[in-house]
Amino acid sequence: MPEIIVYLLEGRSIESKRELVKDITAAVVKTIGAPAEAVTVSLVETPKQRKAKAVCSLAICRAAEAGTVIRPAGHLNHFAEPTGAQNRVLNLS
């Protein structure tokens, strides 16, 4: 019995989540031949404030890309420098 766990940010409509589960189930049935009724798909939704990439929350990273908040030095595309520079900040405004 295949079980697929999908982690995603909260805020999507129930219709889009149903479509996601339907498409994932169809892919599992097609790929490994499991019966659809045996496939379990779990959606784990998380608020933006509880998710992070590298050293900042997604909400802060997106704001930083717009140049409206501070972010770690060397911060590019959500990833910080691997040199320990994460503790310094750069004012982007």
C-alpha positions, 0 to 999 in steps of 0.5 A: 500500500503506497503512502505519499506525503506531500508537504506544502504551504497552507492557503490552497483551495480544497479543489486544488488539493483534491486535484493534486491527490487525484493526480498523485494517485493516478501517477502511482497507479500508472507507475507501480500498478497499485490499485487506486483504493490502496494509495494514501496521499497525506497533505501536510500544510504549514504556515509560511511563518513556520517554513524556512530555506537556509537561514530565513523564513519564506515570508522574510525571504520573499520580502527581502527579494523585494528589497524591503527588509534586511537579510543575511549577507550573501543571501541569494535565492534563499541560500546563505553563504556557507562561510558562517556569514549568516549572522551579519545583515545587509540593509537592502533599502 
